[in-house]
């Protein structure tokens, strides 16, 4: 299963990047990525971090590792929970006055058809959209 969404943010890449990679400020702008923590204050390649999402009534605590981090360009993290492997990549493309952010999540499982059928794809897509809109709102503040 793949979930993909993008957004255009009227801001410069340094501001968008700082907001997105600074784990200490996620609680101030994101209602989707809750209870974030890490040994480092920012997303760091090769390091894991923790956060909580709520696609259901009960929270799901995840601890992905940052697989790739190219400053101002790309972040990829991945992890596994309940037998489901998730890979989430964010691609940042800067133009003169905006930043285009593409979010792509890929979920796989050993018994893909049965297990992924039960994942609420619409709910996860809605959470991805909400998170990108919250990032946009924070980055476009004066």
C-alpha positions, 0 to 999 in steps of 0.5 A: 500500500502506498500513500502519497500527498504533496503541498506547496508552502510559501516560505524558504527552504531553511525555515521549512527544513528547520521546522520539520527536522526539529523534534523539540518543536513538533509538539507546537505545530503538529497534532499528527506527530505527537509525543516525539522524542529522540537522543538528538534534538533534530532528525539525524541520519542513522538515529532512531526517534519516537512519536505517536500517531492516532489512526484509531482511538488508541495511540500507536507508538512508533520508533523509526530510524532515519535511513537517509537525510540530505539537508534541504532535500530529502528525509527517509525514515522506516520502521516496523510495528505489528509485522508491518514495515513502513517507509516514509520519504519526504522530498523538498523542492525549493523554487524562488518563493515556495517549497514543494513537499512530497510525502510518500509512505509505503507499507508492506507486510509478509501477508500483504493482502490480508494484513494491509486490507485492515489498515485504514488507508483513508485514515492514514491518508487523511493524517498525512494530509493534515500533517503537511497542512500543519507544517505549511501553517507553521512555516507560513507564519510571520 
